[in-house]
């Protein structure tokens, strides 16, 4: 019996629809990777926020009450506030899986976030990360002005609370 929320592969019924599905998934992945490239390279967070639709909904349900951000502007403020504590950050992405529902692509991944905080900068660049966490991310995409953008993001723990270290805030 199929689950109501089960995701399907994109339209692979003809060579044309197969190619369109592969192209859409490639473009979604490029947007997804662009987001992390901006964050990990310490570029302005406005570039990361530009990977999301204006009316995006982003939910981080990693610990305690979920944090929900409605709209690109609200999410950008969160990015600016949270990354202000970072000296460095890097993300490791894995187990990428595209799924489609009603013509909408979603990308499911595992994400490991390694964070080094400014408050510990005096310990040098070659120290272990101050905080590491792993989550499952599910991003839904919408095509806006010819570009696939993230319209909804939900992040939850990979298993229990999978984190080590002390958050900066």
C-alpha positions as CSV (number, residue, x, y, z in Angstrom):
1,X,0.0,0.0,0.0
2,X,1.5,3.4,-1.0
3,X,1.8,6.0,1.6
4,X,-0.1,9.3,0.9
5,X,3.1,11.3,1.4
6,X,5.3,9.0,-0.7
7,X,7.5,10.8,-3.2
8,X,7.9,9.7,-6.8
9,X,10.6,10.0,-9.4
10,X,10.1,12.9,-11.9
11,X,8.4,12.3,-15.2
12,X,10.5,9.8,-17.1
13,X,7.8,8.7,-19.5
14,X,9.4,10.2,-22.7
15,X,12.9,11.1,-23.6
16,X,11.9,14.8,-23.5
17,X,10.3,14.6,-20.1
18,X,13.2,12.5,-18.8
19,X,15.7,15.2,-20.0
20,X,13.5,18.0,-18.5
21,X,13.4,16.1,-15.2
22,X,17.2,15.6,-15.1
23,X,17.8,19.3,-16.1
24,X,15.4,20.5,-13.3
25,X,17.1,18.4,-10.7
26,X,20.5,19.6,-11.9
27,X,19.4,23.2,-11.6
28,X,17.9,22.6,-8.1
29,X,21.2,21.0,-7.0
30,X,23.1,24.0,-8.3
31,X,20.9,26.3,-6.2
32,X,21.3,24.1,-3.2
33,X,25.1,23.9,-3.5
34,X,25.3,27.7,-4.2
35,X,23.6,28.3,-0.8
36,X,26.3,26.3,1.1
37,X,29.1,27.8,-1.0
38,X,28.1,31.3,0.1
39,X,27.8,30.3,3.7
40,X,31.0,28.3,3.9
41,X,33.1,30.9,2.1
42,X,31.8,33.7,4.4
43,X,30.3,35.7,1.5
44,X,27.4,38.1,2.3
45,X,24.4,36.2,3.5
46,X,22.2,38.0,1.0
47,X,23.7,35.7,-1.6
48,X,22.6,32.6,0.4
49,X,19.1,34.1,1.0
50,X,18.8,34.7,-2.8
51,X,18.6,30.9,-3.2
52,X,15.1,31.0,-1.6
53,X,11.8,32.3,-2.8
54,X,10.5,35.6,-1.4
55,X,7.7,33.7,0.4
56,X,9.9,30.8,1.6
57,X,9.3,28.9,4.8
58,X,12.4,27.6,6.6
59,X,12.0,25.3,9.7
60,X,14.9,24.2,11.9
61,X,13.6,21.5,14.3
62,X,17.0,20.5,15.6
63,X,16.5,20.9,19.3
64,X,13.6,22.2,21.4
65,X,10.9,24.2,19.9
66,X,11.3,24.5,16.1
67,X,12.5,27.8,14.7
68,X,10.3,28.8,11.7
69,X,11.2,31.7,9.4
70,X,8.6,33.0,7.0
71,X,9.9,34.8,4.0
72,X,13.3,35.5,2.6
73,X,13.8,38.7,4.6
74,X,13.1,37.0,7.9
75,X,15.5,34.1,7.0
76,X,18.2,36.6,6.0
77,X,18.0,38.3,9.4
78,X,18.4,34.8,11.0
79,X,21.5,34.1,8.8
80,X,23.0,37.5,9.7
81,X,22.4,37.0,13.4
82,X,23.7,33.4,13.6
83,X,26.7,33.7,11.3
84,X,27.9,36.8,13.2
85,X,29.2,34.3,15.9
86,X,31.2,32.2,13.4
87,X,34.9,32.5,12.6
88,X,34.5,29.6,10.1
89,X,31.9,27.1,9.1
90,X,31.7,24.3,6.7
91,X,29.0,21.8,5.6
92,X,29.4,18.3,4.4
93,X,26.5,17.2,2.3
94,X,25.6,13.6,1.6
95,X,23.0,11.0,0.5
96,X,21.3,13.3,-1.9
97,X,17.9,12.1,-3.2
98,X,15.5,13.9,-5.5
99,X,11.8,13.1,-5.2
100,X,8.8,14.6,-7.0
101,X,5.3,15.2,-5.8
102,X,2.7,16.9,-8.0
103,X,5.4,18.2,-10.4
104,X,7.4,19.7,-7.5
105,X,11.0,18.6,-6.9
106,X,12.3,18.1,-3.4
107,X,15.9,17.3,-2.4
108,X,16.5,15.2,0.7
109,X,20.0,15.2,2.1
110,X,22.1,14.7,5.2
111,X,24.0,17.7,6.3
112,X,26.9,17.8,8.8
113,X,27.7,21.3,10.0
114,X,31.1,22.1,11.5
115,X,31.3,25.5,13.3
116,X,34.2,27.5,14.7
117,X,33.2,30.4,16.9
118,X,34.8,33.8,17.1
119,X,34.8,33.6,20.9
120,X,37.5,30.8,20.6
121,X,39.5,32.5,17.8
122,X,42.5,33.0,20.1
123,X,43.0,29.1,20.1
124,X,44.0,29.3,16.4
125,X,42.7,28.2,13.1
126,X,43.9,24.6,13.4
127,X,41.8,23.7,16.4
128,X,38.9,21.2,16.3
129,X,35.5,22.5,15.5
130,X,33.7,24.1,18.4
131,X,30.3,22.6,17.5
132,X,29.3,19.8,15.1
133,X,25.8,18.7,14.3
134,X,24.1,16.4,11.7
135,X,20.6,16.8,10.3
136,X,18.3,15.7,7.6
137,X,17.3,18.5,5.2
138,X,14.3,18.4,2.9
139,X,14.1,21.3,0.4
140,X,11.2,21.9,-1.9
141,X,11.8,23.9,-5.1
142,X,9.8,26.4,-7.2
143,X,10.9,27.8,-10.5
144,X,10.9,31.7,-10.3
145,X,11.9,33.8,-13.3
146,X,13.7,30.8,-14.9
147,X,15.6,29.7,-11.8
148,X,14.8,26.9,-9.3
149,X,14.7,28.4,-5.8
150,X,14.1,26.8,-2.4
151,X,10.5,27.5,-1.4
152,X,10.4,25.3,1.7
153,X,13.2,23.9,3.9
154,X,12.8,21.6,6.8
155,X,15.8,20.5,8.9
156,X,15.6,17.9,11.7
157,X,18.1,15.8,13.6
158,X,19.5,12.8,11.7
159,X,18.9,10.6,14.8
160,X,18.1,12.0,18.2
161,X,20.2,15.0,19.0
162,X,23.3,14.4,16.9
163,X,25.5,17.2,18.0
164,X,28.7,17.7,20.0
165,X,30.3,20.9,21.4
166,X,28.9,24.0,22.9
167,X,26.8,26.4,20.8
168,X,28.1,30.0,20.7
169,X,24.8,31.5,21.7
